[in-house]
Amino acid sequence: MPTCRRKRVMLTEPSSELLADLKVNPDKQVFYLAQTGEIFADYESYSSRMSFYKAKQFQCDVTGKGGLDFFQALTSEQQEARTLHSRFPEQLKGPVLRAVQWRAYRSMRAISQAHTRTEVMGRIDQLVEAVHERFKDRYFEGERVFVELDGEKFWARIIKANPPGSTVVSLKRPRASSGAAAPAPPKPKAVHAINGDLKQPIAEVNAKDDPLAYMYTVQIIDEPGSDGPRKLMPNETVSIKAGSMSRDRLAFSKSILRRFVRDCVDRDSAIASPWTVKKSIAERYGVEINMPEATRKGVDEIKRGEMEKRRKVATPPKKEEKPDRPAKKQKKMTAEERAQLLKEEEEELAALEALERERELAATKTKKKKVVKFPAEDLDVTLTAKEKKENKMAVRPALSRDLPFYSIGKGVFERFLMSWNFLHIFSQPLNLSTFTLDDFESALRHNTSEVTCSLIAEVHVALMGVLRNLHAQKHQPALVSLMQEDDAETDLVPVQDLLTRMETYGQTWEKQLPKAADGRSGWEDSLVGCLKDNASVQSFPRLRDIVTYLLYDTAAIEASRKTGWTPLAGNSAAPPSAHPIAEPADRYPTLPPSDKIAVIAYLCDLAITARPIHHFMDNCETKLTELRKEKVEINKEKKRLVDSMAEVVGKVGLKDDPMQVDGEAESAGSDTEESTLQLPVVGEVEGAIASTGSLRQRTMRMQAHKNALAKQKELAASKSKGAQAALEEHIKLTDELARQDRRMDAIELDFRRYIGVRLRPMGKDRFYNRVWWFDGLGGGNLVNAAGQTLIGAGRLFIQGAGEYDTEVLVAREAEEHDVVKRREDEETPEFMLQSDEWGTYETPEQLDEFFAWLQEKGNRELALKKQLFIWWDHIVAGVKKRQADMSAVALAAAKPVESTNGRRSTRGRNSSANELARESYMQWTNKLAKNPSTNGA
């Protein structure tokens, strides 16, 4: 049974009221939980229990895997139990279970003592160790084992086990003899007679019945894996000792044995309770169910001894009585008095156990923690008392969960984000200007045909433009796959009618796409043709529903269905108006956003294999190699300039500050943390530094600029010979260094753009949540030519841990039992993300709080913090730019409509065409648009 917080889950028994109702009103309706067989009188108790089972707080009792709900843990236990019982040797199950069945046996401590007092083992590890020692060299008839002969291993089956002193009997049938009758065979000795008696020490058992002295007759059932001088044919029999035999470790080992015993036995929580084989398993393998009286007395004796021992520890010693005082004659107790005394002893024992648990818990809390060297594993890092006193953030700031299309269905937001990112990165080969994520969302919500949305039209034409360069399948997979579909009651149009209508659309879409000069008119028809030539029901499950929506007036069909007519095949009397046709151009705007996203995402998946996309990716790799080489050369040149500046200062006799030079050299030699800051030349004010660099680089360059100005002032004030020439040379070198810095800034921006084709998260936090920042990748720039901030998504995205990382967290929870508690404390249950869940930070204040929450002592968060630090100014600038744009849009929308309540616009339902045309996404134009040639690019 699964466990919750280390306690086994107990099923809810029917209440006494419910049992009473069973007799009075057997037809009363109740709530039944089929997975567990529990019965509840009302929905509230049923719902409460189901919520308890659905919480991710249970642990599989067999594997130890945690972070599961009750049903997942129960399924895991059942699967592991089936696998375990199929692997564990069947011949070994009975002897092992008989060995562990509620027998009092000596513990390791008792074995080492001279006397033979028996004790019950409380830890399953001790029990498994004892059983493994007894059975590791003892084999039984029917087992499959490995036998080693002349250095080769063979797979064999044990036919007969011969105890020490017995004669190995030949398996061949003896010949008939004409002489006297053969003597009667000797009485066979018992095989492993006392192997399971754990009351006797292992040395004593082996002395009486040595397992290594047994001879086993085995039958070869497999040939060796490698050729050798000796060959044994299958079914050949040999006699061999236990020392040359071994079991498969997947069938018998300490870990397998532990799992088998743990699955088959149970133990009461009371002190000194023995291990007991579960009744159903005991009956199956012939294990005794009723405890013998001698064993029961032994267990009771041990229990009384433990109670007396704990009582002595917890109770202070009494004052010694005077020796001259005569002993009082004890009164003989009655049965009632004896029962009362036993009850008091049980209560006292329970109190002592509770006290001992409290002491153990206190000792665990006060135990000295292990020394951790930083940076270390993030989950090993906790806030110190000093950090708590300094109000170091202990809880991650709240995430915004208001994501586009997040509530429509599972995976819709991810497809939406993936599609925009693909269009954003590969805008150049697609001949498509970039647009913001917000504009893309608004365009997908555009639901009127009165005003054409240019952004959606250009996106589809751009994708179809690269898809026609593929070797399109001329067998039209959409038609073929739809032919294999059967009509269902939910289908609005018969498949044959749909196929006939599809054939009339997009016959020449790959030869001539709609032109930009014509406003891409007719692109919806080309889309139907593109889907017809590239999609299938198997690769695009929504194909039939989407095409039906584009080609037919589904609302009218559904209305006609209500009159009783069913437009399926076989209804020849169907009126023509039963499935009225429609044009894709009129139907696409009202297509549900989830289907629009599904179409674009599918086209993006196809486009990734297109030739223009592959050429662009190869070109990006080449550019990255060139940029890396150029960065190395620039760093060398900057180092030379810094050294030359120090040499110029030294020639005129001024003392140069090595700290200043080294700091600038380090800044100049950086290959990974450059930014777009400019180093001001002499005569410029400090505020002339551009606002688009990283915080670290701005600080370092401002300090370097101060150092340069200080040296130039010293040179100007110096009266030494050559000071004026040195000043001019120093200014010249400073100008050259600033030029190299500007070039390095441009390289860093280009490097981020080109590396976007291999998109990776910026890093992971302590709980393996992935942090994404999508701006400045591929076709998107962070700043324009005038130095103004440009945005793509304009926010920081947080995604839950991946599948592999989740397994790491589960393993950590099973071992340390600290992950779930820490996540509840440091993330709060409301903002804990699963692997398919997302959140965002959309304000500068949220970003600052998130940055402060990250720990520099952890490996993952240190790397993440470095990446955020490099691009921090750009991230914050993008967030502020998005906020400003949204405020401007809201202000403009509020002017003509005074009754606005701040909710999202319905895009065209209540606004005129002129008002709709003023929307940001409607003002977007494709500056990279090209009219595709007839033969394709």
SVG drawing of the C-alpha trace seen along z (x, -y; Angstrom):
<svg xmlns="http://www.w3.org/2000/svg" viewBox="-37 -72 99 137">
<polyline fill="none" stroke="black" stroke-width="0.4" points="0.0,0.0 1.4,-3.5 2.7,-5.6 2.1,-9.3 4.7,-11.1 6.2,-7.7 2.9,-6.4 1.0,-3.7 -2.3,-4.9 -5.3,-3.2 -8.5,-2.8 -11.6,-4.4 -14.0,-1.9 -17.7,-2.5 -19.1,-4.5 -21.4,-3.0 -24.3,-5.1 -23.7,-3.8 -23.7,-0.2 -26.9,-0.9 -28.5,-2.2 -27.5,0.9 -29.9,2.9 -32.7,0.3 -32.4,-1.2 -30.3,1.1 -31.3,-0.9 -29.9,-4.2 -27.6,-5.9 -23.9,-6.2 -20.7,-7.4 -18.3,-4.5 -14.6,-4.9 -13.9,-2.1 -10.1,-2.2 -10.1,-1.5 -13.5,0.0 -14.3,-2.7 -17.9,-3.8 -19.0,-7.3 -22.4,-8.5 -22.2,-12.0 -20.3,-13.8 -18.4,-16.0 -16.5,-13.1 -16.1,-11.4 -14.6,-14.6 -12.4,-15.2 -11.0,-11.7 -10.5,-12.0 -8.6,-15.3 -6.4,-13.6 -5.6,-10.8 -4.9,-13.3 -2.3,-15.2 1.3,-14.6 2.4,-13.4 2.5,-9.7 5.4,-7.2 5.6,-3.8 6.3,-1.4 8.2,1.0 10.5,-1.3 10.6,-4.3 9.6,-6.6 7.9,-9.7 6.0,-12.7 3.1,-10.6 -0.6,-10.7 -2.1,-7.7 -3.3,-6.0 0.1,-6.4 1.9,-5.0 -0.6,-2.1 0.0,-1.3 3.7,-1.5 3.5,0.9 1.4,3.4 3.7,3.2 6.9,3.6 5.3,6.4 4.5,8.3 8.0,7.8 9.5,8.8 7.5,12.0 8.2,13.0 12.0,12.7 12.4,14.1 13.0,17.9 9.7,19.7 11.5,22.5 13.0,20.1 9.8,18.3 8.4,20.9 11.7,21.5 12.3,17.7 8.8,17.0 8.8,19.8 12.1,18.4 10.7,14.9 7.2,15.9 6.7,14.5 9.6,16.4 11.6,15.1 15.2,15.2 18.5,13.8 19.7,10.4 23.3,9.6 23.9,8.3 22.4,11.5 24.5,13.8 27.7,12.2 26.7,12.8 27.4,16.0 23.9,16.6 21.1,17.6 18.5,14.9 16.3,14.4 15.2,11.1 13.1,9.9 14.7,7.8 12.9,4.5 14.8,3.4 14.0,5.1 17.7,4.7 18.7,7.0 16.1,9.5 17.2,9.4 20.8,9.7 20.1,12.8 18.0,14.5 20.5,13.7 23.3,15.3 21.2,18.5 20.2,18.9 23.0,17.5 24.7,20.8 21.7,23.1 20.0,24.2 16.8,26.1 15.5,28.4 14.1,26.7 16.1,23.5 17.9,22.0 21.5,21.1 24.8,20.4 27.4,23.1 31.1,22.5 33.1,25.3 36.7,24.8 36.3,21.0 33.1,21.1 29.6,20.3 26.6,22.3 22.9,21.8 21.5,24.9 18.6,26.2 19.0,28.1 17.6,31.6 18.6,32.9 20.2,31.6 22.3,34.2 23.1,33.5 26.5,34.2 27.1,37.9 24.5,39.1 25.4,40.9 24.9,39.1 22.3,41.2 22.7,41.6 19.8,40.4 20.1,43.2 17.8,46.2 19.8,49.2 20.0,52.3 18.0,55.4 20.0,57.9 19.5,61.7 21.0,62.1 19.5,61.4 17.3,58.4 19.0,55.1 19.2,53.9 16.7,51.2 18.0,47.7 19.1,45.9 16.7,43.4 17.3,40.0 18.5,37.2 16.5,34.0 17.7,31.2 18.5,28.0 16.7,29.2 17.5,26.3 18.3,23.6 15.3,21.5 15.6,21.6 16.8,18.1 16.9,18.8 20.2,20.7 23.4,18.8 24.7,19.1 27.9,20.8 26.0,23.4 23.7,24.1 26.5,24.4 28.5,26.7 25.5,29.1 24.5,28.8 27.3,27.3 25.8,25.8 29.2,25.9 29.3,29.7 26.2,30.3 26.4,31.9 24.0,30.8 23.0,32.6 22.3,30.0 21.1,30.2 22.6,27.8 19.9,25.8 22.1,23.3 25.5,23.2 28.3,20.8 28.6,17.4 32.2,17.8 34.0,20.6 36.3,22.7 38.0,26.0 35.2,27.5 31.6,27.8 28.6,29.1 25.5,30.0 22.1,28.9 20.3,31.5 23.7,32.9 23.8,33.5 26.8,32.9 27.4,33.0 28.8,29.9 29.2,28.3 27.6,25.0 31.0,23.2 30.8,23.4 27.2,22.2 25.6,18.8 22.2,17.2 21.3,14.4 21.7,11.1 18.4,9.9 16.7,12.8 18.4,13.0 20.4,10.3 20.1,8.3 18.2,5.6 15.8,8.0 15.4,10.0 14.6,6.9 11.9,5.8 10.5,9.4 10.4,9.6 9.0,6.0 6.2,6.9 5.3,10.2 5.5,9.4 4.0,6.9 4.7,5.9 2.7,4.3 3.9,0.9 3.9,2.1 7.2,2.8 8.8,6.2 6.2,7.2 7.4,10.0 7.4,9.9 4.3,11.6 3.7,13.0 0.6,11.7 -2.3,14.2 -3.0,14.6 0.7,15.2 1.2,17.5 -1.7,19.7 -0.4,19.9 3.1,21.1 2.1,23.3 3.4,21.1 2.0,21.6 -0.7,19.0 -1.3,19.7 1.5,18.7 2.7,21.5 2.3,21.1 6.0,21.3 6.7,18.5 3.9,16.4 5.4,16.8 8.9,15.8 7.5,12.6 5.6,11.7 8.8,12.2 10.7,10.0 8.0,7.3 8.0,7.3 11.8,7.1 11.7,4.1 9.0,2.4 11.0,3.0 14.2,1.7 12.5,-1.5 10.8,-2.0 14.1,-2.0 15.6,-4.5 12.6,-6.9 11.8,-6.5 14.2,-7.9 15.6,-5.3 13.8,-5.0 15.5,-5.4 17.0,-2.3 15.1,-0.7 16.8,-0.1 18.2,3.4 16.8,4.0 13.2,3.4 11.5,6.7 10.1,7.4 6.3,7.0 4.4,10.1 3.0,9.5 -0.7,10.1 -1.6,12.5 -3.3,10.6 -6.6,11.6 -7.2,11.9 -8.8,8.4 -5.9,6.8 -3.5,8.5 -5.4,7.3 -5.5,3.7 -1.7,3.9 -1.0,5.0 -3.2,2.1 -1.3,-0.4 2.0,1.1 0.8,0.7 -0.1,-2.9 3.2,-3.6 5.0,-2.0 3.2,-4.1 4.1,-7.3 7.8,-6.1 7.8,-5.5 6.4,-8.9 9.1,-10.4 11.8,-8.5 10.5,-9.7 10.6,-13.3 14.2,-12.8 15.2,-11.3 13.6,-14.2 15.3,-16.7 18.6,-15.0 18.1,-15.0 17.5,-18.7 20.5,-19.6 22.8,-17.2 25.7,-19.1 25.3,-19.7 27.9,-18.5 30.3,-21.1 29.3,-22.2 31.8,-23.8 30.3,-26.5 29.2,-26.6 27.5,-23.3 24.3,-21.5 21.5,-24.0 19.2,-21.9 22.0,-21.6 22.1,-25.4 19.9,-27.0 19.6,-30.5 21.9,-31.2 20.8,-33.0 22.7,-36.1 21.0,-36.1 17.6,-35.7 18.5,-38.6 19.4,-40.7 15.9,-39.9 17.3,-37.8 14.4,-36.7 13.2,-33.2 10.2,-33.0 10.3,-33.3 8.2,-36.2 4.7,-35.4 4.5,-34.4 2.0,-35.8 -0.1,-32.9 -2.1,-35.1 -0.6,-33.6 -2.0,-33.8 -4.4,-30.8 -3.3,-29.1 -6.8,-28.3 -8.0,-27.0 -6.4,-23.6 -3.2,-21.7 -0.3,-22.4 -1.9,-25.3 0.3,-28.0 3.4,-26.0 2.5,-25.6 1.7,-29.3 5.1,-30.2 7.0,-27.7 5.4,-29.0 6.1,-32.7 9.7,-31.8 10.2,-29.9 8.9,-32.8 11.0,-35.2 14.3,-33.3 13.9,-32.3 12.4,-35.6 15.2,-36.1 14.8,-32.9 11.0,-33.2 11.2,-36.8 9.0,-37.9 9.5,-40.9 9.5,-40.3 6.6,-41.2 6.0,-41.1 4.4,-38.2 1.5,-40.4 0.8,-41.4 0.9,-37.7 -1.7,-37.0 -3.9,-39.8 -3.7,-38.7 -4.8,-35.2 -7.8,-36.6 -8.8,-38.7 -12.3,-37.3 -13.8,-39.5 -13.6,-39.4 -14.5,-43.1 -10.9,-44.1 -8.1,-41.8 -5.3,-41.0 -2.1,-41.3 0.0,-39.7 -1.8,-36.4 -1.8,-36.4 1.9,-37.1 2.7,-34.3 0.9,-31.7 2.3,-32.8 5.8,-32.9 5.5,-29.3 3.9,-28.0 6.7,-29.8 9.4,-27.6 7.2,-24.4 6.8,-24.5 10.5,-24.0 10.0,-20.6 9.5,-17.7 5.7,-17.7 4.0,-14.4 1.8,-14.3 -0.3,-11.5 -2.1,-14.0 -1.8,-12.3 -4.7,-14.3 -7.1,-12.8 -5.7,-9.3 -5.9,-9.4 -9.4,-10.8 -10.6,-8.1 -9.7,-5.6 -11.8,-7.4 -15.3,-6.2 -18.2,-8.6 -19.2,-9.0 -22.3,-10.5 -20.3,-13.6 -19.0,-14.3 -20.9,-17.1 -20.1,-16.3 -19.7,-12.9 -16.1,-12.2 -16.9,-11.7 -18.4,-15.1 -15.5,-16.7 -13.0,-15.0 -14.9,-16.2 -14.8,-19.8 -11.2,-19.7 -10.1,-18.6 -11.3,-21.9 -9.0,-24.1 -5.3,-24.9 -4.5,-22.9 -1.6,-25.2 -0.6,-26.7 3.0,-25.6 3.4,-27.2 2.0,-30.6 1.3,-32.0 -0.8,-35.2 1.1,-38.4 1.9,-41.0 0.7,-43.7 -2.8,-42.1 -2.9,-42.0 -2.3,-38.2 -5.9,-37.7 -6.8,-34.1 -4.2,-32.8 -6.8,-30.8 -7.5,-28.7 -3.7,-28.1 -3.7,-26.9 -6.3,-24.2 -4.1,-23.1 -1.0,-23.1 -2.7,-21.0 -4.0,-18.6 -0.5,-18.0 1.4,-17.8 -0.9,-16.8 -2.6,-13.6 -5.0,-12.5 -2.1,-10.7 0.3,-13.6 -2.3,-16.3 -5.3,-14.9 -7.3,-18.1 -7.2,-18.0 -10.8,-16.9 -12.4,-19.2 -10.4,-22.3 -10.9,-21.7 -14.6,-21.0 -14.9,-24.3 -13.2,-26.2 -15.2,-24.7 -18.7,-24.4 -21.1,-26.5 -20.9,-24.2 -23.3,-26.4 -26.0,-25.9 -25.3,-22.1 -25.7,-21.8 -29.0,-23.8 -30.3,-21.4 -29.4,-18.5 -31.7,-19.7 -34.6,-19.2 -33.9,-15.5 -31.9,-15.2 -28.5,-13.5 -26.1,-14.5 -24.2,-11.2 -23.6,-8.8 -26.6,-6.8 -29.1,-9.5 -29.7,-10.1 -32.8,-12.3 -30.7,-14.9 -31.6,-18.4 -28.8,-20.5 -29.1,-23.0 -28.3,-20.3 -24.6,-21.0 -24.2,-24.5 -20.8,-25.3 -18.7,-28.3 -15.5,-30.0 -12.2,-29.7 -11.7,-33.5 -15.0,-34.0 -14.5,-31.2 -10.9,-31.5 -11.3,-34.6 -13.9,-32.8 -11.8,-29.6 -11.1,-29.0 -7.7,-30.3 -6.6,-26.9 -7.1,-25.6 -5.3,-28.6 -2.3,-27.9 -2.5,-24.2 -2.3,-24.9 0.7,-27.4 2.5,-25.0 2.1,-22.2 3.4,-24.3 6.4,-25.3 7.2,-21.6 7.2,-21.0 9.2,-24.1 12.1,-23.1 13.1,-20.5 12.9,-23.0 16.0,-23.9 16.0,-27.7 15.8,-27.0 18.7,-24.5 20.8,-27.0 20.2,-29.6 21.1,-27.3 24.4,-26.4 25.1,-30.1 24.5,-30.8 27.1,-28.1 29.6,-29.7 28.9,-33.2 29.4,-31.9 32.8,-30.5 33.9,-33.7 32.6,-35.8 34.5,-33.6 37.7,-34.1 37.1,-37.9 36.4,-38.0 39.8,-36.4 41.6,-38.9 39.8,-41.9 40.7,-40.7 44.3,-40.4 44.2,-43.9 42.5,-45.3 45.1,-43.7 47.9,-45.3 46.2,-48.7 46.0,-48.5 49.6,-47.5 50.6,-50.4 48.7,-52.9 50.5,-51.7 53.8,-52.0 53.0,-55.5 52.3,-56.5 55.5,-54.9 57.7,-56.7 57.1,-60.1 57.9,-58.9 54.3,-58.6 53.5,-55.7 50.9,-53.5 48.3,-51.7 48.5,-48.0 45.0,-47.4 43.5,-49.8 45.4,-48.3 44.6,-44.8 41.0,-45.5 40.8,-47.1 42.7,-44.2 40.3,-41.8 37.4,-43.7 39.1,-43.9 40.0,-40.3 36.6,-38.9 35.3,-36.6 31.9,-35.9 30.6,-38.9 30.9,-41.8 28.0,-44.1 27.1,-47.2 28.6,-49.8 30.9,-52.4 34.0,-53.6 33.9,-57.4 36.8,-59.3 38.4,-62.3 36.1,-65.3 32.9,-63.3 30.9,-63.4 30.3,-60.2 26.6,-60.2 27.4,-59.6 27.6,-55.9 25.0,-54.1 22.1,-52.5 22.1,-49.1 25.0,-47.3 25.1,-44.8 25.3,-46.1 28.7,-44.5 30.3,-45.9 28.9,-49.3 30.4,-49.4 33.8,-48.1 34.0,-50.5 32.9,-53.5 35.7,-52.7 38.1,-52.3 37.0,-55.6 37.7,-57.3 41.1,-55.7 41.9,-56.9 40.7,-60.5 42.8,-60.5 45.9,-59.5 45.3,-62.1 44.9,-64.8 48.2,-63.6 49.9,-63.8 48.5,-67.3 49.7,-68.5 53.1,-66.9 56.0,-69.2 58.3,-66.4 59.8,-66.3 57.5,-64.5 54.4,-64.8 52.4,-66.5 53.3,-63.9 52.5,-61.2 49.1,-62.8 48.3,-62.8 49.4,-59.2 47.3,-58.2 44.2,-59.9 44.8,-58.1 45.1,-54.7 41.9,-55.5 40.0,-56.2 41.2,-53.0 40.2,-51.0 36.7,-52.6 36.4,-51.6 37.4,-48.0 34.8,-48.0 32.1,-49.1 33.0,-46.4 32.9,-43.8 29.4,-45.1 28.2,-44.5 29.7,-41.1 28.0,-40.0 24.6,-41.1 25.3,-39.3 26.4,-36.2 23.1,-36.1 21.2,-36.4 23.0,-33.6 23.0,-31.2 19.3,-31.5 18.9,-28.5 20.2,-26.4 17.8,-27.8 18.5,-26.9 17.2,-28.3 19.3,-30.9 19.6,-28.4 17.7,-26.6 16.9,-27.5 17.3,-25.2 14.2,-23.2 15.2,-22.8 12.7,-25.3 13.9,-26.6 14.3,-30.3 13.7,-31.6 14.3,-34.9 13.4,-35.1 14.4,-38.6 17.3,-39.4 17.3,-36.0 17.5,-35.3 15.8,-38.1 15.0,-40.1 17.3,-42.8 17.6,-44.2 18.2,-47.8 17.7,-49.6 20.1,-51.8 19.2,-54.8 19.9,-52.8 16.2,-52.5 15.0,-49.3 13.2,-46.7 11.2,-43.9 10.0,-40.5 8.3,-38.9 9.2,-41.6 9.1,-39.3 10.9,-36.5 9.4,-33.0 9.7,-30.3 8.9,-26.7 8.6,-23.7 11.3,-21.1 11.8,-18.7 11.1,-15.0 14.6,-14.0 15.0,-16.7 11.7,-15.7 13.1,-12.2 16.1,-13.8 13.8,-15.7 11.8,-12.5 15.0,-10.6 16.1,-13.4 12.8,-13.5 12.9,-9.7 16.4,-10.0 16.4,-13.3 12.6,-14.0 13.2,-17.8 12.2,-18.7 8.4,-18.9 8.7,-20.8 11.2,-23.3 9.1,-23.8 6.0,-24.5 8.0,-27.0 10.1,-28.7 7.7,-28.6 4.3,-28.3 1.9,-25.7 0.0,-28.2 3.1,-28.9 4.7,-25.5 5.1,-24.6 4.8,-21.1 6.8,-20.2 4.0,-21.4 3.3,-24.6 4.6,-28.2 4.7,-31.5 6.2,-34.9 7.7,-38.0 6.4,-41.1 7.5,-44.0 10.9,-45.4 10.0,-44.9 9.3,-41.2 12.6,-40.8 14.5,-42.5 12.9,-40.2 13.5,-37.1 17.2,-38.1 17.5,-38.6 15.9,-35.3 18.5,-33.4 21.4,-32.0 25.0,-32.4 26.1,-29.5 24.3,-26.9 25.8,-25.7 22.7,-26.1 21.5,-29.4 25.1,-30.8 25.3,-30.1 21.7,-31.4 22.5,-34.6 25.6,-35.2 23.6,-34.9 20.9,-37.2 23.6,-39.7 25.1,-39.8 21.8,-40.8 20.1,-42.4 19.8,-45.9 18.3,-44.6 15.9,-42.4 14.7,-45.2 14.6,-47.6 12.4,-45.2 10.0,-44.8 9.7,-48.6 9.2,-49.0 6.4,-46.5 4.7,-48.1 5.0,-51.5 3.5,-50.2 0.6,-48.5 -0.1,-51.7 -0.2,-53.7 -2.6,-51.2 -4.8,-51.2 -4.8,-55.0 -5.7,-55.2 -8.4,-52.7 -9.9,-54.5 -10.4,-57.8 -13.0,-56.9 -14.8,-54.4 -15.6,-55.9 -17.2,-52.8 -14.2,-50.5 -13.7,-48.3 -10.1,-47.1 -11.0,-43.7 -9.5,-42.2 -11.1,-43.5 -13.1,-41.1 -11.5,-42.3 -14.1,-43.5 -17.4,-42.6 -18.1,-46.0 -15.6,-48.3 -15.7,-49.8 -13.2,-49.1 -11.4,-52.4 -10.9,-51.8 -9.7,-48.2 -7.2,-49.5 -5.5,-51.6 -4.6,-48.4 -0.9,-47.7 -1.1,-44.3 -3.1,-45.9 -0.4,-48.5 2.3,-45.9 3.7,-45.6 6.1,-43.0 9.1,-45.0 10.8,-41.8 7.9,-40.6 8.7,-39.3 6.5,-38.0 7.4,-34.3 8.5,-33.4 6.8,-30.7 9.6,-28.1 10.3,-29.0 13.4,-30.3"/>
</svg>
